[in-house]
Amino acid sequence: MTDPVLVGRILVALLLSSTIGLEREFRHKPAGVRTIALVGVGAAVAMIVSKYGFGDMHGSNVSLDPSRVAAQIVSGVGFLGAGIIIVRRDSVSGLTTAAVVWGTAMVGMAVGAGMVAIATAATATHLIVAVGYPLMIRHLPGSPWDPMPLSVSYVDHRGVLREVLTELTRHGATVSDVRVDRNASSDDRVVVSLLVGGKYQQGEVVDSLADLEGVLTVSTGSPQSDS
């Protein structure tokens, strides 16, 4: 294999990985065009070295396995992606970015191995998933079991909040967050925001809470103060 052809593969890897990186850069994601481009080019170079870099080694005692370097790229980029993932309490961020970094390395490997058509198809697939899927998801109907913001205002010092929580549990709902709206609360009136999930009938829950003694208003969505 001639050097100009191999250099051309590196340039193709730069083009494809930069295309992926520009999409991440445009959407202000943690790993931008420089990081993604370097990952793709690095993987392509490593693949070229793995496939063509040991052709001058001959002999009965020499055992060559071009796939060994490729296998190390897969695991090595996996560690790089793990460093991007951030876990805070119950939330995880960076998973998509880590997957993009790993996928870009695979694109670079494909180019380095001479599978330019496969690498191009993979880049196009990335753009479809990264750009097209969010647009499609926005038009999907919401799940009836998604957590629902619920605003309840009630008279203070009567144990109403305890009864509200008991009533929600009785209807099969689970409360994942409870916050008091200090701006809307007063000396004898409290406004609390609940995040309610689980299997329940929204209309029945709202009507049941509204019938509790001491409850003033019940509404879905964020609490609103009186104007």
C-alpha positions as YAML, in Angstrom:
chain: A
units: angstrom
residues:
- id: 1
  name: MET
  ca: [0.00, 0.00, 0.00]
- id: 2
  name: THR
  ca: [1.49, 3.36, -1.02]
- id: 3
  name: ASP
  ca: [1.94, 6.27, 1.36]
- id: 4
  name: PRO
  ca: [-0.32, 8.68, -0.61]
- id: 5
  name: VAL
  ca: [-3.22, 6.25, -0.30]
- id: 6
  name: LEU
  ca: [-2.67, 5.89, 3.44]
- id: 7
  name: VAL
  ca: [-2.40, 9.67, 3.86]
- id: 8
  name: GLY
  ca: [-5.63, 9.96, 1.91]
- id: 9
  name: ARG
  ca: [-7.32, 7.65, 4.39]
- id: 10
  name: ILE
  ca: [-6.19, 9.88, 7.25]
- id: 11
  name: LEU
  ca: [-7.68, 12.88, 5.47]
- id: 12
  name: VAL
  ca: [-10.94, 11.02, 4.93]
- id: 13
  name: ALA
  ca: [-10.99, 10.11, 8.63]
- id: 14
  name: LEU
  ca: [-10.43, 13.80, 9.44]
- id: 15
  name: LEU
  ca: [-13.32, 14.81, 7.19]
- id: 16
  name: LEU
  ca: [-15.80, 12.27, 8.57]
- id: 17
  name: SER
  ca: [-14.87, 12.75, 12.23]
- id: 18
  name: SER
  ca: [-14.96, 16.53, 11.81]
- id: 19
  name: THR
  ca: [-18.47, 16.21, 10.41]
- id: 20
  name: ILE
  ca: [-19.53, 14.39, 13.56]
- id: 21
  name: GLY
  ca: [-17.66, 16.92, 15.70]
- id: 22
  name: LEU
  ca: [-19.31, 19.88, 14.02]
- id: 23
  name: GLU
  ca: [-22.72, 18.47, 14.91]
- id: 24
  name: ARG
  ca: [-21.62, 18.23, 18.57]
- id: 25
  name: GLU
  ca: [-20.05, 21.70, 18.44]
- id: 26
  name: PHE
  ca: [-23.17, 23.24, 16.94]
- id: 27
  name: ARG
  ca: [-25.28, 21.81, 19.76]
- id: 28
  name: HIS
  ca: [-22.75, 22.94, 22.42]
- id: 29
  name: LYS
  ca: [-21.97, 19.44, 23.67]
- id: 30
  name: PRO
  ca: [-18.96, 18.71, 25.95]
- id: 31
  name: ALA
  ca: [-16.82, 17.01, 23.28]
- id: 32
  name: GLY
  ca: [-16.55, 19.40, 20.34]
- id: 33
  name: VAL
  ca: [-15.06, 19.25, 16.89]
- id: 34
  name: ARG
  ca: [-11.42, 19.17, 17.99]
- id: 35
  name: THR
  ca: [-11.86, 16.28, 20.41]
- id: 36
  name: ILE
  ca: [-13.99, 14.24, 18.03]
- id: 37
  name: ALA
  ca: [-11.67, 14.90, 15.06]
- id: 38
  name: LEU
  ca: [-8.61, 13.85, 17.05]
- id: 39
  name: VAL
  ca: [-10.30, 10.64, 18.15]
- id: 40
  name: GLY
  ca: [-11.24, 9.74, 14.57]
- id: 41
  name: VAL
  ca: [-7.83, 10.54, 13.12]
- id: 42
  name: GLY
  ca: [-6.02, 8.77, 15.96]
- id: 43
  name: ALA
  ca: [-8.08, 5.63, 15.48]
- id: 44
  name: ALA
  ca: [-7.42, 5.71, 11.73]
- id: 45
  name: VAL
  ca: [-3.65, 6.06, 12.26]
- id: 46
  name: ALA
  ca: [-3.63, 3.24, 14.80]
- id: 47
  name: MET
  ca: [-5.55, 1.02, 12.40]
- id: 48
  name: ILE
  ca: [-3.17, 1.81, 9.53]
- id: 49
  name: VAL
  ca: [-0.16, 1.01, 11.72]
- id: 50
  name: SER
  ca: [-1.83, -2.20, 12.86]
- id: 51
  name: LYS
  ca: [-2.58, -3.31, 9.32]
- id: 52
  name: TYR
  ca: [0.48, -2.12, 7.41]
- id: 53
  name: GLY
  ca: [3.14, -1.11, 9.92]
- id: 54
  name: PHE
  ca: [4.72, -4.52, 10.45]
- id: 55
  name: GLY
  ca: [4.99, -5.72, 6.88]
- id: 56
  name: ASP
  ca: [8.81, -5.72, 7.06]
- id: 57
  name: MET
  ca: [8.86, -8.30, 9.82]
- id: 58
  name: HIS
  ca: [9.33, -11.78, 8.38]
- id: 59
  name: GLY
  ca: [10.50, -15.09, 9.67]
- id: 60
  name: SER
  ca: [9.30, -18.39, 10.97]
- id: 61
  name: ASN
  ca: [9.43, -17.12, 14.56]
- id: 62
  name: VAL
  ca: [7.42, -13.95, 13.86]
- id: 63
  name: SER
  ca: [3.69, -14.03, 14.54]
- id: 64
  name: LEU
  ca: [1.65, -11.05, 13.37]
- id: 65
  name: ASP
  ca: [-1.94, -10.34, 14.38]
- id: 66
  name: PRO
  ca: [-3.22, -7.05, 12.89]
- id: 67
  name: SER
  ca: [-6.43, -7.27, 14.92]
- id: 68
  name: ARG
  ca: [-4.62, -6.84, 18.25]
- id: 69
  name: VAL
  ca: [-4.12, -3.07, 17.88]
- id: 70
  name: ALA
  ca: [-7.72, -2.68, 16.71]
- id: 71
  name: ALA
  ca: [-8.94, -4.47, 19.82]
- id: 72
  name: GLN
  ca: [-6.91, -2.11, 22.00]
- id: 73
  name: ILE
  ca: [-8.50, 0.90, 20.28]
- id: 74
  name: VAL
  ca: [-11.96, -0.34, 21.24]
- id: 75
  name: SER
  ca: [-11.08, -0.79, 24.91]
- id: 76
  name: GLY
  ca: [-8.90, 2.34, 25.09]
- id: 77
  name: VAL
  ca: [-11.57, 4.64, 23.71]
- id: 78
  name: GLY
  ca: [-14.01, 3.01, 26.12]
- id: 79
  name: PHE
  ca: [-11.92, 4.33, 29.02]
- id: 80
  name: LEU
  ca: [-11.89, 7.78, 27.40]
- id: 81
  name: GLY
  ca: [-15.67, 7.71, 27.16]
- id: 82
  name: ALA
  ca: [-15.97, 6.62, 30.79]
- id: 83
  name: GLY
  ca: [-14.14, 9.78, 31.80]
- id: 84
  name: ILE
  ca: [-16.78, 11.89, 30.07]
- id: 85
  name: ILE
  ca: [-19.70, 10.34, 31.96]
- id: 86
  name: ILE
  ca: [-20.72, 12.28, 35.07]
- id: 87
  name: VAL
  ca: [-22.94, 10.80, 37.79]
- id: 88
  name: ARG
  ca: [-24.68, 13.14, 40.21]
- id: 89
  name: ARG
  ca: [-27.05, 11.53, 42.68]
- id: 90
  name: ASP
  ca: [-29.83, 10.00, 40.56]
- id: 91
  name: SER
  ca: [-28.84, 11.64, 37.26]
- id: 92
  name: VAL
  ca: [-26.29, 10.57, 34.67]
- id: 93
  name: SER
  ca: [-24.95, 12.91, 32.00]
- id: 94
  name: GLY
  ca: [-22.46, 12.44, 29.19]
- id: 95
  name: LEU
  ca: [-23.62, 9.01, 28.03]
- id: 96
  name: THR
  ca: [-24.46, 10.20, 24.53]
- id: 97
  name: THR
  ca: [-21.18, 12.10, 24.23]
- id: 98
  name: ALA
  ca: [-19.25, 9.03, 25.36]
- id: 99
  name: ALA
  ca: [-21.10, 6.95, 22.77]
- id: 100
  name: VAL
  ca: [-20.26, 9.51, 20.06]
- id: 101
  name: VAL
  ca: [-16.56, 9.40, 20.98]
- id: 102
  name: TRP
  ca: [-16.61, 5.60, 20.83]
- id: 103
  name: GLY
  ca: [-18.52, 5.61, 17.53]
- id: 104
  name: THR
  ca: [-16.12, 8.15, 16.00]
- id: 105
  name: ALA
  ca: [-13.22, 5.86, 16.86]
- id: 106
  name: MET
  ca: [-15.00, 3.07, 15.01]
- id: 107
  name: VAL
  ca: [-15.41, 5.34, 11.99]
- id: 108
  name: GLY
  ca: [-11.70, 6.11, 12.09]
- id: 109
  name: MET
  ca: [-10.87, 2.42, 12.34]
- id: 110
  name: ALA
  ca: [-13.03, 1.65, 9.32]
- id: 111
  name: VAL
  ca: [-11.31, 4.35, 7.26]
- id: 112
  name: GLY
  ca: [-7.87, 3.16, 8.36]
- id: 113
  name: ALA
  ca: [-8.77, -0.36, 7.26]
- id: 114
  name: GLY
  ca: [-9.86, 0.92, 3.85]
- id: 115
  name: MET
  ca: [-13.61, 0.53, 4.43]
- id: 116
  name: VAL
  ca: [-14.43, 4.10, 3.44]
- id: 117
  name: ALA
  ca: [-17.99, 3.32, 2.32]
- id: 118
  name: ILE
  ca: [-18.77, 1.73, 5.70]
- id: 119
  name: ALA
  ca: [-17.28, 4.71, 7.54]
- id: 120
  name: THR
  ca: [-19.29, 7.16, 5.44]
- id: 121
  name: ALA
  ca: [-22.48, 5.22, 6.07]
- id: 122
  name: ALA
  ca: [-21.73, 5.20, 9.80]
- id: 123
  name: THR
  ca: [-21.21, 8.98, 9.78]
- id: 124
  name: ALA
  ca: [-24.51, 9.50, 7.96]
- id: 125
  name: THR
  ca: [-26.22, 7.20, 10.46]
- id: 126
  name: HIS
  ca: [-24.82, 9.29, 13.32]
- id: 127
  name: LEU
  ca: [-26.30, 12.46, 11.82]
- id: 128
  name: ILE
  ca: [-29.67, 10.77, 11.39]
- id: 129
  name: VAL
  ca: [-29.71, 9.61, 15.01]
- id: 130
  name: ALA
  ca: [-28.31, 12.83, 16.51]
- id: 131
  name: VAL
  ca: [-30.44, 15.27, 14.49]
- id: 132
  name: GLY
  ca: [-33.46, 13.32, 13.33]
- id: 133
  name: TYR
  ca: [-34.29, 11.31, 16.43]
- id: 134
  name: PRO
  ca: [-34.82, 14.33, 18.74]
- id: 135
  name: LEU
  ca: [-37.26, 15.79, 16.21]
- id: 136
  name: MET
  ca: [-39.12, 12.49, 16.05]
- id: 137
  name: ILE
  ca: [-39.21, 12.10, 19.83]
- id: 138
  name: ARG
  ca: [-40.83, 15.51, 20.23]
- id: 139
  name: HIS
  ca: [-43.86, 14.29, 18.27]
- id: 140
  name: LEU
  ca: [-44.29, 11.07, 20.24]
- id: 141
  name: PRO
  ca: [-47.25, 11.01, 22.66]
- id: 142
  name: GLY
  ca: [-46.31, 11.32, 26.30]
- id: 143
  name: SER
  ca: [-46.49, 8.30, 28.56]
- id: 144
  name: PRO
  ca: [-49.37, 8.32, 31.05]
- id: 145
  name: TRP
  ca: [-46.88, 7.21, 33.72]
- id: 146
  name: ASP
  ca: [-44.56, 10.20, 33.31]
- id: 147
  name: PRO
  ca: [-44.12, 12.23, 36.53]
- id: 148
  name: MET
  ca: [-46.70, 15.01, 36.77]
- id: 149
  name: PRO
  ca: [-46.08, 18.36, 38.50]
- id: 150
  name: LEU
  ca: [-48.88, 18.97, 40.99]
- id: 151
  name: SER
  ca: [-49.49, 22.22, 42.87]
- id: 152
  name: VAL
  ca: [-51.48, 22.16, 46.11]
- id: 153
  name: SER
  ca: [-52.32, 25.13, 48.32]
- id: 154
  name: TYR
  ca: [-53.69, 24.49, 51.79]
- id: 155
  name: VAL
  ca: [-54.22, 26.00, 55.22]
- id: 156
  name: ASP
  ca: [-51.13, 25.68, 57.38]
- id: 157
  name: HIS
  ca: [-50.82, 23.99, 60.79]
- id: 158
  name: ARG
  ca: [-53.62, 21.45, 60.20]
- id: 159
  name: GLY
  ca: [-51.59, 18.45, 59.03]
- id: 160
  name: VAL
  ca: [-52.98, 18.81, 55.52]
- id: 161
  name: LEU
  ca: [-49.76, 17.87, 53.74]
- id: 162
  name: ARG
  ca: [-49.70, 14.52, 55.53]
- id: 163
  name: GLU
  ca: [-53.26, 13.84, 54.39]
- id: 164
  name: VAL
  ca: [-52.36, 14.86, 50.83]
- id: 165
  name: LEU
  ca: [-49.47, 12.39, 50.75]
- id: 166
  name: THR
  ca: [-51.65, 9.66, 52.23]
- id: 167
  name: GLU
  ca: [-54.33, 10.26, 49.60]
- id: 168
  name: LEU
  ca: [-51.79, 10.13, 46.78]
- id: 169
  name: THR
  ca: [-50.45, 6.82, 48.07]
- id: 170
  name: ARG
  ca: [-53.97, 5.43, 48.30]
- id: 171
  name: HIS
  ca: [-54.51, 6.16, 44.60]
- id: 172
  name: GLY
  ca: [-51.28, 4.37, 43.64]
- id: 173
  name: ALA
  ca: [-49.24, 7.52, 43.08]
- id: 174
  name: THR
  ca: [-45.64, 7.99, 44.21]
- id: 175
  name: VAL
  ca: [-44.16, 11.34, 45.20]
- id: 176
  name: SER
  ca: [-40.53, 11.88, 44.13]
- id: 177
  name: ASP
  ca: [-40.16, 15.55, 45.06]
- id: 178
  name: VAL
  ca: [-41.81, 17.98, 47.50]
- id: 179
  name: ARG
  ca: [-41.02, 21.70, 47.42]
- id: 180
  name: VAL
  ca: [-42.63, 24.63, 49.19]
- id: 181
  name: ASP
  ca: [-43.14, 27.79, 47.14]
- id: 182
  name: ARG
  ca: [-41.98, 30.44, 49.60]
- id: 183
  name: ASN
  ca: [-43.07, 33.32, 47.39]
- id: 184
  name: ALA
  ca: [-46.66, 32.09, 47.20]
- id: 185
  name: SER
  ca: [-46.92, 30.99, 50.84]
- id: 186
  name: SER
  ca: [-48.22, 33.23, 53.64]
- id: 187
  name: ASP
  ca: [-48.75, 32.95, 57.39]
- id: 188
  name: ASP
  ca: [-51.89, 30.79, 57.09]
- id: 189
  name: ARG
  ca: [-51.53, 29.47, 53.53]
- id: 190
  name: VAL
  ca: [-48.91, 27.13, 52.07]
- id: 191
  name: VAL
  ca: [-48.31, 26.33, 48.40]
- id: 192
  name: VAL
  ca: [-46.40, 23.11, 47.78]
- id: 193
  name: SER
  ca: [-45.16, 21.65, 44.49]
- id: 194
  name: LEU
  ca: [-45.18, 17.85, 44.15]
- id: 195
  name: LEU
  ca: [-43.74, 15.62, 41.45]
- id: 196
  name: VAL
  ca: [-46.15, 12.69, 41.22]
- id: 197
  name: GLY
  ca: [-45.60, 9.48, 39.29]
- id: 198
  name: GLY
  ca: [-46.94, 5.93, 39.27]
- id: 199
  name: LYS
  ca: [-50.13, 4.30, 38.04]
- id: 200
  name: TYR
  ca: [-53.05, 6.55, 38.89]
- id: 201
  name: GLN
  ca: [-55.91, 8.44, 37.29]
- id: 202
  name: GLN
  ca: [-55.06, 12.10, 37.16]
- id: 203
  name: GLY
  ca: [-58.64, 13.36, 37.31]
- id: 204
  name: GLU
  ca: [-59.50, 11.17, 40.28]
- id: 205
  name: VAL
  ca: [-56.41, 12.26, 42.18]
- id: 206
  name: VAL
  ca: [-57.08, 15.96, 41.62]
- id: 207
  name: ASP
  ca: [-60.74, 15.64, 42.67]
- id: 208
  name: SER
  ca: [-59.82, 13.58, 45.73]
- id: 209
  name: LEU
  ca: [-57.24, 16.08, 46.92]
- id: 210
  name: ALA
  ca: [-59.59, 19.00, 46.33]
- id: 211
  name: ASP
  ca: [-62.14, 17.36, 48.66]
- id: 212
  name: LEU
  ca: [-59.71, 17.19, 51.59]
- id: 213
  name: GLU
  ca: [-60.44, 19.54, 54.45]
- id: 214
  name: GLY
  ca: [-58.01, 22.45, 54.48]
- id: 215
  name: VAL
  ca: [-57.04, 22.14, 50.81]
- id: 216
  name: LEU
  ca: [-57.67, 25.41, 48.98]
- id: 217
  name: THR
  ca: [-56.62, 24.70, 45.38]
- id: 218
  name: VAL
  ca: [-55.23, 21.79, 43.36]
- id: 219
  name: SER
  ca: [-53.77, 22.19, 39.90]
- id: 220
  name: THR
  ca: [-51.40, 20.38, 37.58]
- id: 221
  name: GLY
  ca: [-48.20, 22.18, 36.69]
- id: 222
  name: SER
  ca: [-45.97, 24.53, 38.65]
- id: 223
  name: PRO
  ca: [-47.42, 26.45, 41.57]
- id: 224
  name: GLN
  ca: [-48.62, 29.94, 40.80]
- id: 225
  name: SER
  ca: [-48.80, 32.78, 43.25]
- id: 226
  name: ASP
  ca: [-51.79, 35.11, 43.53]
- id: 227
  name: SER
  ca: [-51.46, 38.32, 41.57]
...
